[in-house]
Amino acid sequence: MKMIDTVPAAGAEKARRGFAHVDTWIFDLDNTLYPHEAQLWPQVDERITLFVCDFFGMDGLSARALQKYYYNRYGTTLRGLMEEQGIDPRDFLAFAHSIDYSLLAPDPALATAIGALPGRKLILTNGSRGHAEAVAERLGIGAHFEDIFDIADAGFVPKPEPATYASFLDRHGIEASRAAMFEDLAKNLAEPHRLGMTTVLVLPKTPDPFRELHEQEEVVASHIEYTTRDLSGFLVRDTGIGRADAGP
């Protein structure tokens, strides 16, 4: 796997604007604000498989295959279960996010970098609000965020569906052309870029054995303006705004 630190994507004209115009900073949650070494997402992934096992009464391998089918077809396993089985999404989310957060350590560098950004900061996630709050509290960054827009706020329609971004922008009165979006999945940045946001793809510093390789590789596409494997460093060095010695 090709490893990189921070680069502007080839052919991304909007990247040349930098970030001086940005007054709203939007962050995905899972695998964006925390490293995979915290082992949070593998726990959620395993809980989803268990939910599918119990719901259908099938073995683990069959449940895993069905889980990935739903994910690839509908964007999330939850959406697939809602569309095809009519499940209660709140039961699913409560089960999937009953995990151990103790391996997630505070990240003072990230807290300082986010705190130094001028303007509004929000989390936009396909997960639940409770999960996002637990992660933000453990990282020590929760106080910097104005709000969390979770999958329930989106009517259980996940990113990258355009309706989800439209609902988010409308609820918070955000002008997309003055916003920056940070995401770990390239496909989730296509619509933000179309809307006029500055886009940053956040990749893992080291290979994550629990995710598909294609989700961890550098993507050269017009909707990816920046790519980084060091989010806190990027916020300090590459936005031209954050400073390592800035206050929280």
C-alpha positions as YAML, in Angstrom:
chain: A
units: angstrom
residues:
- id: 1
  name: MET
  ca: [0.00, 0.00, 0.00]
- id: 2
  name: LYS
  ca: [1.32, 3.42, -0.92]
- id: 3
  name: MET
  ca: [1.78, 5.47, 2.24]
- id: 4
  name: ILE
  ca: [1.44, 9.25, 2.17]
- id: 5
  name: ASP
  ca: [1.26, 12.08, 4.65]
- id: 6
  name: THR
  ca: [-0.54, 15.08, 3.21]
- id: 7
  name: VAL
  ca: [-0.93, 16.07, -0.43]
- id: 8
  name: PRO
  ca: [-3.33, 18.14, -2.51]
- id: 9
  name: ALA
  ca: [-5.13, 15.86, -4.96]
- id: 10
  name: ALA
  ca: [-4.04, 16.18, -8.56]
- id: 11
  name: GLY
  ca: [-6.28, 18.45, -10.61]
- id: 12
  name: ALA
  ca: [-8.26, 19.69, -7.62]
- id: 13
  name: GLU
  ca: [-8.66, 23.37, -8.43]
- id: 14
  name: LYS
  ca: [-10.48, 24.27, -5.24]
- id: 15
  name: ALA
  ca: [-7.55, 23.00, -3.17]
- id: 16
  name: ARG
  ca: [-5.60, 26.09, -4.24]
- id: 17
  name: ARG
  ca: [-8.02, 28.29, -2.32]
- id: 18
  name: GLY
  ca: [-6.68, 26.90, 0.94]
- id: 19
  name: PHE
  ca: [-8.93, 27.16, 4.00]
- id: 20
  name: ALA
  ca: [-9.03, 30.89, 4.77]
- id: 21
  name: HIS
  ca: [-12.61, 31.07, 3.47]
- id: 22
  name: VAL
  ca: [-13.86, 28.20, 5.67]
- id: 23
  name: ASP
  ca: [-16.11, 29.07, 8.60]
- id: 24
  name: THR
  ca: [-17.67, 25.61, 9.18]
- id: 25
  name: TRP
  ca: [-15.63, 22.48, 9.81]
- id: 26
  name: ILE
  ca: [-17.46, 19.17, 9.36]
- id: 27
  name: PHE
  ca: [-16.00, 15.86, 10.53]
- id: 28
  name: ASP
  ca: [-17.04, 12.27, 9.99]
- id: 29
  name: LEU
  ca: [-16.61, 10.16, 13.13]
- id: 30
  name: ASP
  ca: [-15.54, 6.53, 12.73]
- id: 31
  name: ASN
  ca: [-12.01, 6.04, 11.39]
- id: 32
  name: THR
  ca: [-11.72, 9.81, 10.86]
- id: 33
  name: LEU
  ca: [-11.48, 11.34, 14.34]
- id: 34
  name: TYR
  ca: [-9.79, 8.35, 15.96]
- id: 35
  name: PRO
  ca: [-7.15, 5.78, 14.88]
- id: 36
  name: HIS
  ca: [-7.99, 2.19, 14.06]
- id: 37
  name: GLU
  ca: [-5.63, 1.03, 16.82]
- id: 38
  name: ALA
  ca: [-8.39, 1.94, 19.31]
- id: 39
  name: GLN
  ca: [-10.26, -1.11, 18.01]
- id: 40
  name: LEU
  ca: [-13.66, 0.56, 18.11]
- id: 41
  name: TRP
  ca: [-14.87, -0.12, 14.60]
- id: 42
  name: PRO
  ca: [-14.01, -3.87, 14.70]
- id: 43
  name: GLN
  ca: [-16.20, -4.13, 17.79]
- id: 44
  name: VAL
  ca: [-19.09, -2.37, 16.05]
- id: 45
  name: ASP
  ca: [-18.59, -4.51, 12.95]
- id: 46
  name: GLU
  ca: [-18.67, -7.68, 15.03]
- id: 47
  name: ARG
  ca: [-21.80, -6.55, 16.89]
- id: 48
  name: ILE
  ca: [-23.54, -5.96, 13.55]
- id: 49
  name: THR
  ca: [-22.66, -9.50, 12.47]
- id: 50
  name: LEU
  ca: [-24.05, -10.85, 15.75]
- id: 51
  name: PHE
  ca: [-27.26, -8.87, 15.25]
- id: 52
  name: VAL
  ca: [-27.69, -10.39, 11.78]
- id: 53
  name: CYS
  ca: [-26.93, -13.87, 13.19]
- id: 54
  name: ASP
  ca: [-29.59, -13.53, 15.88]
- id: 55
  name: PHE
  ca: [-32.18, -11.89, 13.64]
- id: 56
  name: PHE
  ca: [-32.02, -14.50, 10.89]
- id: 57
  name: GLY
  ca: [-30.89, -17.48, 13.00]
- id: 58
  name: MET
  ca: [-27.95, -18.13, 10.70]
- id: 59
  name: ASP
  ca: [-24.29, -19.01, 11.19]
- id: 60
  name: GLY
  ca: [-21.56, -16.41, 11.42]
- id: 61
  name: LEU
  ca: [-20.19, -16.79, 7.89]
- id: 62
  name: SER
  ca: [-23.63, -16.50, 6.30]
- id: 63
  name: ALA
  ca: [-24.45, -13.51, 8.48]
- id: 64
  name: ARG
  ca: [-21.19, -11.82, 7.52]
- id: 65
  name: ALA
  ca: [-21.90, -12.31, 3.83]
- id: 66
  name: LEU
  ca: [-25.41, -10.89, 4.18]
- id: 67
  name: GLN
  ca: [-24.10, -7.97, 6.23]
- id: 68
  name: LYS
  ca: [-21.65, -7.03, 3.48]
- id: 69
  name: TYR
  ca: [-24.33, -7.45, 0.81]
- id: 70
  name: TYR
  ca: [-26.53, -4.94, 2.64]
- id: 71
  name: TYR
  ca: [-23.58, -2.59, 3.13]
- id: 72
  name: ASN
  ca: [-22.61, -2.62, -0.54]
- id: 73
  name: ARG
  ca: [-26.18, -2.29, -1.82]
- id: 74
  name: TYR
  ca: [-27.66, 0.17, 0.67]
- id: 75
  name: GLY
  ca: [-24.66, 2.03, 2.11]
- id: 76
  name: THR
  ca: [-25.14, 0.58, 5.59]
- id: 77
  name: THR
  ca: [-26.27, -2.78, 6.94]
- id: 78
  name: LEU
  ca: [-28.90, -0.92, 8.94]
- id: 79
  name: ARG
  ca: [-30.47, 0.59, 5.84]
- id: 80
  name: GLY
  ca: [-30.63, -2.85, 4.21]
- id: 81
  name: LEU
  ca: [-32.32, -4.36, 7.26]
- id: 82
  name: MET
  ca: [-34.80, -1.50, 7.37]
- id: 83
  name: GLU
  ca: [-35.64, -1.72, 3.66]
- id: 84
  name: GLU
  ca: [-35.91, -5.49, 3.42]
- id: 85
  name: GLN
  ca: [-36.89, -6.55, 6.94]
- id: 86
  name: GLY
  ca: [-38.51, -3.50, 8.51]
- id: 87
  name: ILE
  ca: [-36.43, -3.61, 11.68]
- id: 88
  name: ASP
  ca: [-36.51, -0.94, 14.39]
- id: 89
  name: PRO
  ca: [-33.31, 1.07, 13.74]
- id: 90
  name: ARG
  ca: [-32.99, 2.14, 17.38]
- id: 91
  name: ASP
  ca: [-32.79, -1.46, 18.57]
- id: 92
  name: PHE
  ca: [-30.09, -2.11, 16.00]
- id: 93
  name: LEU
  ca: [-28.05, 0.96, 16.94]
- id: 94
  name: ALA
  ca: [-28.28, 0.25, 20.66]
- id: 95
  name: PHE
  ca: [-26.98, -3.27, 20.06]
- id: 96
  name: ALA
  ca: [-24.26, -2.31, 17.56]
- id: 97
  name: HIS
  ca: [-22.81, 0.44, 19.77]
- id: 98
  name: SER
  ca: [-22.71, -1.52, 23.02]
- id: 99
  name: ILE
  ca: [-18.91, -1.67, 22.90]
- id: 100
  name: ASP
  ca: [-15.85, -1.08, 25.09]
- id: 101
  name: TYR
  ca: [-14.47, 2.43, 24.58]
- id: 102
  name: SER
  ca: [-11.62, 2.03, 27.09]
- id: 103
  name: LEU
  ca: [-8.93, 1.48, 24.42]
- id: 104
  name: LEU
  ca: [-9.60, 4.94, 22.98]
- id: 105
  name: ALA
  ca: [-7.13, 7.32, 24.61]
- id: 106
  name: PRO
  ca: [-7.46, 11.11, 24.90]
- id: 107
  name: ASP
  ca: [-5.88, 12.97, 21.99]
- id: 108
  name: PRO
  ca: [-4.65, 16.37, 23.27]
- id: 109
  name: ALA
  ca: [-3.02, 17.24, 19.94]
- id: 110
  name: LEU
  ca: [-6.28, 16.72, 18.08]
- id: 111
  name: ALA
  ca: [-8.23, 18.65, 20.72]
- id: 112
  name: THR
  ca: [-5.84, 21.58, 20.44]
- id: 113
  name: ALA
  ca: [-5.91, 21.53, 16.64]
- id: 114
  name: ILE
  ca: [-9.72, 21.42, 16.45]
- id: 115
  name: GLY
  ca: [-10.05, 24.05, 19.16]
- id: 116
  name: ALA
  ca: [-7.83, 26.43, 17.19]
- id: 117
  name: LEU
  ca: [-10.05, 26.32, 14.11]
- id: 118
  name: PRO
  ca: [-12.15, 29.47, 13.72]
- id: 119
  name: GLY
  ca: [-15.87, 29.11, 13.26]
- id: 120
  name: ARG
  ca: [-18.26, 26.25, 13.78]
- id: 121
  name: LYS
  ca: [-17.35, 22.58, 14.21]
- id: 122
  name: LEU
  ca: [-19.84, 19.73, 13.69]
- id: 123
  name: ILE
  ca: [-19.84, 15.94, 13.44]
- id: 124
  name: LEU
  ca: [-21.76, 14.26, 10.58]
- id: 125
  name: THR
  ca: [-21.94, 10.50, 11.11]
- id: 126
  name: ASN
  ca: [-23.78, 7.41, 9.89]
- id: 127
  name: GLY
  ca: [-23.61, 6.18, 13.49]
- id: 128
  name: SER
  ca: [-25.67, 7.12, 16.51]
- id: 129
  name: ARG
  ca: [-25.46, 10.28, 18.59]
- id: 130
  name: GLY
  ca: [-24.67, 8.25, 21.72]
- id: 131
  name: HIS
  ca: [-21.75, 6.55, 19.98]
- id: 132
  name: ALA
  ca: [-20.41, 9.88, 18.72]
- id: 133
  name: GLU
  ca: [-20.72, 11.47, 22.15]
- id: 134
  name: ALA
  ca: [-18.86, 8.56, 23.76]
- id: 135
  name: VAL
  ca: [-16.03, 8.81, 21.22]
- id: 136
  name: ALA
  ca: [-15.75, 12.60, 21.51]
- id: 137
  name: GLU
  ca: [-15.69, 12.41, 25.32]
- id: 138
  name: ARG
  ca: [-12.92, 9.81, 25.32]
- id: 139
  name: LEU
  ca: [-10.84, 11.83, 22.84]
- id: 140
  name: GLY
  ca: [-11.35, 15.02, 24.83]
- id: 141
  name: ILE
  ca: [-12.77, 16.94, 21.88]
- id: 142
  name: GLY
  ca: [-16.49, 17.04, 22.67]
- id: 143
  name: ALA
  ca: [-16.50, 20.60, 23.99]
- id: 144
  name: HIS
  ca: [-15.29, 21.93, 20.64]
- id: 145
  name: PHE
  ca: [-18.29, 20.69, 18.67]
- id: 146
  name: GLU
  ca: [-21.51, 22.65, 18.31]
- id: 147
  name: ASP
  ca: [-23.60, 19.58, 17.47]
- id: 148
  name: ILE
  ca: [-23.71, 16.02, 16.16]
- id: 149
  name: PHE
  ca: [-25.86, 15.10, 13.15]
- id: 150
  name: ASP
  ca: [-26.39, 11.35, 13.38]
- id: 151
  name: ILE
  ca: [-28.18, 8.70, 11.33]
- id: 152
  name: ALA
  ca: [-31.47, 9.35, 13.14]
- id: 153
  name: ASP
  ca: [-31.27, 13.06, 12.26]
- id: 154
  name: ALA
  ca: [-30.83, 11.96, 8.64]
- id: 155
  name: GLY
  ca: [-34.04, 9.91, 8.77]
- id: 156
  name: PHE
  ca: [-31.84, 6.79, 8.73]
- id: 157
  name: VAL
  ca: [-30.71, 7.61, 5.19]
- id: 158
  name: PRO
  ca: [-26.90, 7.25, 5.25]
- id: 159
  name: LYS
  ca: [-24.12, 9.14, 3.56]
- id: 160
  name: PRO
  ca: [-23.37, 9.33, 0.65]
- id: 161
  name: GLU
  ca: [-27.03, 9.94, -0.23]
- id: 162
  name: PRO
  ca: [-27.47, 13.60, -1.32]
- id: 163
  name: ALA
  ca: [-30.58, 13.96, 0.87]
- id: 164
  name: THR
  ca: [-28.48, 13.42, 3.99]
- id: 165
  name: TYR
  ca: [-26.13, 16.30, 3.22]
- id: 166
  name: ALA
  ca: [-29.06, 18.51, 2.22]
- id: 167
  name: SER
  ca: [-30.81, 17.84, 5.54]
- id: 168
  name: PHE
  ca: [-27.62, 18.50, 7.47]
- id: 169
  name: LEU
  ca: [-26.87, 21.80, 5.72]
- id: 170
  name: ASP
  ca: [-30.47, 22.97, 6.05]
- id: 171
  name: ARG
  ca: [-30.74, 22.13, 9.75]
- id: 172
  name: HIS
  ca: [-27.57, 24.02, 10.63]
- id: 173
  name: GLY
  ca: [-27.87, 26.85, 8.11]
- id: 174
  name: ILE
  ca: [-24.52, 26.07, 6.51]
- id: 175
  name: GLU
  ca: [-23.27, 27.63, 3.29]
- id: 176
  name: ALA
  ca: [-21.54, 24.70, 1.61]
- id: 177
  name: SER
  ca: [-19.01, 26.88, -0.22]
- id: 178
  name: ARG
  ca: [-17.67, 28.06, 3.14]
- id: 179
  name: ALA
  ca: [-17.40, 24.57, 4.67]
- id: 180
  name: ALA
  ca: [-14.72, 21.87, 4.78]
- id: 181
  name: MET
  ca: [-15.56, 18.16, 5.05]
- id: 182
  name: PHE
  ca: [-13.22, 15.54, 6.55]
- id: 183
  name: GLU
  ca: [-14.02, 11.89, 5.74]
- id: 184
  name: ASP
  ca: [-12.33, 8.50, 5.67]
- id: 185
  name: LEU
  ca: [-14.38, 7.18, 2.70]
- id: 186
  name: ALA
  ca: [-13.77, 8.75, -0.69]
- id: 187
  name: LYS
  ca: [-17.30, 8.03, -1.90]
- id: 188
  name: ASN
  ca: [-18.71, 10.15, 0.94]
- id: 189
  name: LEU
  ca: [-16.88, 13.22, -0.35]
- id: 190
  name: ALA
  ca: [-18.37, 13.28, -3.85]
- id: 191
  name: GLU
  ca: [-21.58, 15.06, -2.86]
- id: 192
  name: PRO
  ca: [-19.88, 17.54, -0.49]
- id: 193
  name: HIS
  ca: [-17.53, 18.49, -3.31]
- id: 194
  name: ARG
  ca: [-20.43, 18.90, -5.74]
- id: 195
  name: LEU
  ca: [-22.11, 21.19, -3.22]
- id: 196
  name: GLY
  ca: [-18.97, 23.35, -3.02]
- id: 197
  name: MET
  ca: [-17.28, 22.14, 0.17]
- id: 198
  name: THR
  ca: [-13.51, 21.79, 0.45]
- id: 199
  name: THR
  ca: [-12.87, 18.05, 0.83]
- id: 200
  name: VAL
  ca: [-10.22, 16.17, 2.81]
- id: 201
  name: LEU
  ca: [-9.81, 12.39, 2.70]
- id: 202
  name: VAL
  ca: [-8.45, 11.05, 6.01]
- id: 203
  name: LEU
  ca: [-6.62, 7.73, 5.66]
- id: 204
  name: PRO
  ca: [-5.04, 5.55, 8.38]
- id: 205
  name: LYS
  ca: [-1.39, 6.12, 9.29]
- id: 206
  name: THR
  ca: [-0.78, 2.37, 9.19]
- id: 207
  name: PRO
  ca: [-2.72, -0.38, 7.37]
- id: 208
  name: ASP
  ca: [-5.95, -1.35, 9.12]
- id: 209
  name: PRO
  ca: [-6.42, -5.14, 8.99]
- id: 210
  name: PHE
  ca: [-10.15, -4.81, 9.72]
- id: 211
  name: ARG
  ca: [-11.02, -2.75, 6.63]
- id: 212
  name: GLU
  ca: [-10.93, -3.35, 2.90]
- id: 213
  name: LEU
  ca: [-7.67, -2.30, 1.28]
- id: 214
  name: HIS
  ca: [-9.45, -0.13, -1.30]
- id: 215
  name: GLU
  ca: [-10.88, 1.97, 1.54]
- id: 216
  name: GLN
  ca: [-7.36, 2.80, 2.77]
- id: 217
  name: GLU
  ca: [-5.60, 3.75, -0.44]
- id: 218
  name: GLU
  ca: [-4.95, 7.16, -1.90]
- id: 219
  name: VAL
  ca: [-7.74, 8.18, -4.27]
- id: 220
  name: VAL
  ca: [-6.94, 10.48, -7.17]
- id: 221
  name: ALA
  ca: [-10.24, 12.05, -8.14]
- id: 222
  name: SER
  ca: [-11.57, 15.53, -8.76]
- id: 223
  name: HIS
  ca: [-13.77, 15.39, -5.66]
- id: 224
  name: ILE
  ca: [-10.78, 14.68, -3.36]
- id: 225
  name: GLU
  ca: [-8.95, 17.97, -2.82]
- id: 226
  name: TYR
  ca: [-6.62, 16.95, -0.01]
- id: 227
  name: THR
  ca: [-5.51, 13.62, 1.41]
- id: 228
  name: THR
  ca: [-3.86, 13.09, 4.80]
- id: 229
  name: ARG
  ca: [-2.86, 10.32, 7.17]
- id: 230
  name: ASP
  ca: [-2.36, 12.75, 10.06]
- id: 231
  name: LEU
  ca: [-5.52, 14.70, 10.87]
- id: 232
  name: SER
  ca: [-4.23, 16.78, 13.77]
- id: 233
  name: GLY
  ca: [-1.03, 17.58, 11.89]
- id: 234
  name: PHE
  ca: [-3.03, 18.55, 8.82]
- id: 235
  name: LEU
  ca: [-5.23, 20.92, 10.81]
- id: 236
  name: VAL
  ca: [-2.14, 22.66, 12.22]
- id: 237
  name: ARG
  ca: [0.17, 22.65, 9.20]
- id: 238
  name: ASP
  ca: [-1.92, 22.55, 6.09]
- id: 239
  name: THR
  ca: [-4.97, 24.66, 6.81]
- id: 240
  name: GLY
  ca: [-2.74, 27.60, 7.65]
- id: 241
  name: ILE
  ca: [-4.99, 28.28, 10.63]
- id: 242
  name: GLY
  ca: [-4.34, 25.87, 13.50]
- id: 243
  name: ARG
  ca: [-1.25, 26.26, 15.66]
- id: 244
  name: ALA
  ca: [0.34, 23.67, 17.92]
- id: 245
  name: ASP
  ca: [0.52, 26.15, 20.77]
- id: 246
  name: ALA
  ca: [-3.04, 27.45, 20.36]
- id: 247
  name: GLY
  ca: [-5.42, 27.25, 23.28]
- id: 248
  name: PRO
  ca: [-8.16, 24.62, 23.50]
...
